[in-house]
Amino acid sequence: MHQALEGIKVLDLTRVLAGPYATMIMADLGADVIKIEMPKTGDDSREFGPFVGEESAYFMSLNRNKRSMTLNLKSEPAKELFLEMVKEADVVVENFRPGTMEKLGLGYEDLKKINPRIIYAASSGFGHTGPYSNRAAYDGVVQAMGGIMSITGELGGKPTRVGPSIGDIAAGMFAAIGILAALQYRNQSGIGQKVDVAMLDCQVAILENAISRYVVTGDVPKPAGNKHSSIVPFEPFDTSDGEIMIAAGNDALWLKFCQAMGKEELAEDASFKTNALRNNNYNALRPKIAEVIERKTTAQWQEILDRAGVPNGPINTVDKVIEDPQVIAREMIVEVDHPVAGKLKMPGVPIKLSETPGSIRRPAPLLGQHTDEILKEILNLSGEKIEELKNQNIF
């Protein structure tokens, strides 16, 4: 079966998370992603735990479906080889600090002279323009600066970092979207372009309604716990044996929810008839709901609310997520067989395409595993020539 990005060749110079996440998305959808790493050390995340033997589970979960070659781009012969590869590539992706590739003579302006059709994607902390451009950044830094920490946490509590590295992951997803948009334009015009994605920009982009709330009301959003800022009820409630998340996102669902609880009088109460009223009278309403929900178990409420058509769900821990029948049915937990680490479970491909489905075709590569294969395939180098180059310590 064909894949959506089949035939697209990506030279991947990225490391750690934001860049590798972007190229993983492309690899899952069929692109040939060639991960170019520094000799001996490779991607920094190869040293991040947890480990299976000597192999990083962190690295393996982000670099599946890719091939690895080593190349010391500080070496002139290595640069020449890389530039030859650029002639045959569709996309170059890097997440160095701005200016790094330019110093090497490998920035976008250099590469487009060699291949005007090239898509050059750069993911960095603050982007290639602006007063912060040359500053270093990590996920926690942009979560702090981008506002997301300021609205996350318990009511009245301190700002809290979101658990997953959403600063990196959002940048990776936006980078992949930008690359696909640039490829579509190139397909129409024949012209490549630069994709400049900043982690800070992406954090601002995913603030959802926090900016509009501030602009309209003048109130600075603060941590509010698990309560939705605009919808009531939309939060977890204690059950007799745990918690359940309930999301009655409109007035019709509110009526169904009241009927499911056996509390039709709440739906008829003039104080709670609309979402706006429920927001205004939240402090009076919540205890009335909580008192009912705590009488039954989480499983009992799931059955009752599912039958009523009211969105709900338990707060699953990770061990329960990977055993969830819906998650399993959607192939969102897959087992990959690594040649050294053995079998490892990891998230599957979330984009389900009917005609060109993505898939996990190969495990994350060993460092430099495909160097010879790539040099022969893309540059038509002979075994003798490769050995000669190896003696120059560029691999």
N, C-alpha and C positions, 0 to 999 in steps of 0.2 A: 504494500500500500504506500502511495506517495505521501510525503509530508510537506507542510505549508512552506517551509523555508529550505527545502531541498535545493541544492545547487548554490546556496549562498555561502561564501567562504569568509570567515571572520578571523582576523588576527587579534588575539586577546592578550593584551599586555597588563591586564588588571590583576589585583591581588586583594586578599582579605574578603570583603563582603559586597560593597555596593556594585563594583564592576563585575565581579564573578557572578553575582545574582542576575545582572542584566544578560550576560553571555550564557548563563545556564538556561534562562528562558528561551533564548534563541536556539541553543543546542537541543533542548527538549522538543522544539518545533521543527527540527530537522536540519538546521544549519551545521556546516562543518566548522566547528570552533577549534582553532589551533591555539592552545595556551602556551605563550612564550614566556619562559621563566629564567631567572638567573641561574647559571650553573651552580651546582653544589647545594645552594640554599633553597631556591625556588620561592614560591608564594609564601609569605609570612605565616599564613594560616596553616601550613603544613606542621607548624610547631604548636598549634593550639589544641588543647585537650577538649573532650576526652579522647583517649587513644585506644585503638584495637591493635595490640602488639605495639609496633612503632608507627602505625598509620593513624593520622588524625581523622576522627569521625567528623569533625567540623569541616575540614577540607573536603572530605569525600561527599558530604551532603550538598556542597555548593558547586562541585566541578565534574559532576557526572556528564556523560555524553561528549566530553572534550578529549582532544588529543594533546599531549604535552611534548614540547621540544625545549631544549635549553639553548640560550643565545645571550652572550654578553654584549649588550648594545653599547657598552663603553668602548668596545673594540671596533676599529675601522673596518676590518674584513667582515665582522658580524653585521655592521650597519649596511654594508653593501649587499649582503645576503638578504637582510630584511627588506631593503628597498626593491630587490628583485621580486620578493614575495608580494610586496604591495602592488606590483603591476598585475598580479593575478588575483588579488583579493577584492572583495566587495566592501568590507567593513574593517576598520581598525578601531579598537576600543582600548582606552587607557584611563587610569584614575590616579595619575601622579599629581603632585602639586603643580599648579599652573606655571609654565615656563620651563619645566623639566624637559619635555620633549623638544622644545625649541632649542634649548642649549645643546641637545644631542644632534640637532639638524634634522629632526624627525617630526616636527610640528605639522599642523595641517597645511600651512602654506608650502612647506617642502614636499609633502606627500602628494598634494593635488597637481603639482607640476609633473609628477611621474605618472599619476593616474587621476585624471580629472573626474572620473566617475566614482572615486572613493568616498565612502561615508566615514567620517572621522568623528567618533563619539568620545567626549571627555567628561568624566564624572569627577567632581572635586567638592571640597567642603563648601566653598563660596562662589564658585564659578570663575570664568576667565576674564571678568570685568568687575568693576566696583572697588571700593576702598579696602575690602577685606580679602581681595582675590588671592594674595600671597600667604594668607594665614593658614596654618594647619588646622585640621578639624577631625574629630571622631564623632561617632554617633551621639554620645552623651552631650557633647558640646552643642551640636545643632538642635538636639531635642530641647536643650535649655534655651538657646537663643531664638529658636523658631516658635516659641510660645506653647508647644504641646505639653511641656512639663507643668506650666503654670495653670493648666486647666485639668490636670490629672492628679488624683489623690482623694483621700477622705475629706468629707465636708469639714471645713475649718482647719484642715491639716496642711502640711508642707507640700510644695510641688513635688511630684514623683515621676521618675523616669518610667516610660512605658517598657514593659518587660522585654519583648523582642526588640532588636535593633532597628526600630522603625525609621530612623534617620537614614541608615544605609539601604534598607529594603525599599523604601519609597523611592530613593534616588535610582536604585537598580531598575525598578519597574518603569519609572518615567524615562530612563535612558533607553530601555528596550522599546518603549512606545515611540520615542523620538527617532530611533534608528529605523523602525518600520515605516514611519511617516516619510523619512528621508529616502528610503528605498522606493517607496511608491512614487515620489516625485521624480527620482532618477529614472524609474521605468518609463515615465511619461516624457521627460525632457532630456535624458542622457547626462544630466549634470549632478555631480555629487555635492555634498555640503558638510559643514561642521555642526555637530550636535553638542551643545554646551549645557550640561545639567549640573546644578549646584544642590548639595544636600540641604542647605538652608532654604533655598527656593522651594524645594519639595515639601519641607515641613510647613511653610506658610501655605502652600497649596492645599494641604490636607487638614487645615484647621476647621474645615467644614463651616458650621454657622457661627463660630466664635467671633470672627471678624464682623459679620453682619450684625450680630447681637450688640457688639460694642458700638459700631457706627450708628445704629438706630437708637439705642437706649442711653449710650454714654456710660453704662456700667461695665467695668472691667471684669470679664469672666474669671472665676476662681475655681479651685477644686470643689467638686460637689458630690464626691463619692460616686455611687453607681446609678444615681438618678439621672434620667435624661433632662437636658436643659429646657426642652420645649414640650415634651409629651408626658402625660400622666394617665394611667400608671405605666411605667416603663423602667423597671428595676427589679432586683432580687427581693424575695420575701422569705422569711424563715418558715420552714415546714416543721412537722413534728420530728423529722429525722435529718434535716439538712436545710438546703436553700433551693429555690426555684426562681428562674428569671421569667418574668411575665411582661409582655409587651403588647398592650392594647393600644395600638397606634392610631386609632380613629374612633369616632363616636359610635359607629356600628359595632366595632369590636368591644367597646366599653359596655354596650348593652348585652352582648353575648357573654362577656365576662361576669357581669352582675348576675345574669341568669344561671351561669355555671356555678357560681358561689351560692346560689339560693338567696341572693340579696337584691331582688328586683327593686326594692325601695330606694337603693342607692342610685339606680338609673333614673328613677323618677324624681329624685331630690333636685330641686331647682339650683342648688349650689354646685351640682356636679354634672349637669346635662351636657355641657360642651367641654372640649379639651381646654379652652381658655379658662373656663370656670374651675375646672379641676386643678389647673396650675395655680390659680389665685387662691384656691382653698385647699391646697396640698396638705398643709399641717393638720387640718381637720379630717381629711379623707384617708390619709395613709394608715392611721391606727385602725380604722374601721375595716380596711382590707386585711391588714396584718393579723387582726384578731381571728379572722376566718381561716386564712391560709395556714396558720400554725396548728390547726386541728387535725390535719391529714398529712400523710407522708408525701415526699417528693414524687414518688411513683404514682400514687393515687391522684395527685393533682395533674400530673402529666396526662394520665388517661382521661380525666374529666375535661381538661382544657383542650386536648387534642380533639376529643369528640365534639366540643363546642366550636372548634375552629379558631381558638385563641392562641396566638404565637406564645410559645413557652419553651423552656429547656432547663436541664440541670446545669450546674456549674461544674463541668467535668475537669478533673485533673488530667494531666498528659497521659497517664497510664490508661485512663478510661477513653480518651480520645482515640488512641490507636487501636482500641478494640470496638469502637462504636460501629454498629452494623451499617449505618448510612455512609460513614467514612470509608469503610471497607468496600461497600458496594460500588462506590464511586472511584475505587482504586486510588485513594488518596494516601494510603500507606502501602509502599511497595518494598520488596526485598531485593537488594542488588548484591550480586556475587562478585566481590573484589578478589583479584588474584593473590593478594597477600593477606588482607584482613578477613577474608571470608564473607559470609552473608551479613548484610547490614540493612536494617529497616530505615526508610527515610520517606519524607513526603513525596507524593506522586505529582503528576502534571495536572494543575487545576483548570487549564483551558481545554475544554472538551470540544473538538472539532469533528463534525460528522463525516467529512470527506477526507480530511488530511490530519488525522489525530496525531498528537504528540506522543512520545514514548521515551522510556529510558532504555537505550540500546546498549550502553556500555558503562562500566563503573568509572569513577574518577581515575585519571591516569597516574601512574608512578612518575616521578620526576624524570623528564627527558625520555620517557618510554617510547615516543614515536619520532624522535629526532631524525634518525636515518630514513624512516619511511616517508616523512614529510619532505625532506630534502630531495629524495629520489622522485617523489610524485609531483611536486610543484616546480622544482628547479631542474629536474632531469639530471641531477648530479650522479656520477658514477661512484661505486664503492671506493675506488682509489682516490677520487677527489675528496670524498667525505673524510677519509682517513688523513689526507693531507691537511685539511682544514682543522681536524681534531688536534693535530700537532701544534696548531697556533693558539690552542686553549680558548677558543671562542664558544665552545659548547660545554 
